[in-house]
Amino acid sequence: MTAGEHAEELRSPFVSNAGGVMTEEAGAVTGDLELLTRPGEAGDGGLEVLVRYAGAEDWYNVSGSPVTRPAGGEDHRAAHEAILERLTTPGPVEGGNELPVDLLGR
């Protein structure tokens, strides 16, 4: 999937935790990544959440995307920052290995 340029897109470079970020298309991705959030196509206030390897062209849907912005009118930038924090928080450890993070609340 290639993300187009939209005025309402927010992007942030980040380094994944050891377990990486779980995506729908590529499984867990790790290393130097870029986060993109943008309003969803449904027009319901939701946000599409995508990641890609830094400098790459292909974007991947983060598992659990799209997300609904919390009630109370949280703006896009605040939601983007909360998603970035979630994706950089270490995942649970199972069998001595850190699991990837997602937006499903697991």
Secondary structure, 3 states (H helix, E strand, C coil): CCCCCCCCCEEEEEECCCCCEEECCCEEECCEEEEEEEECCCCCCEEEEEEEECCCCCCEEECCCCEECCCCCCCHHHHHHHHHHHHHCCCCEECCEECCECCCCC
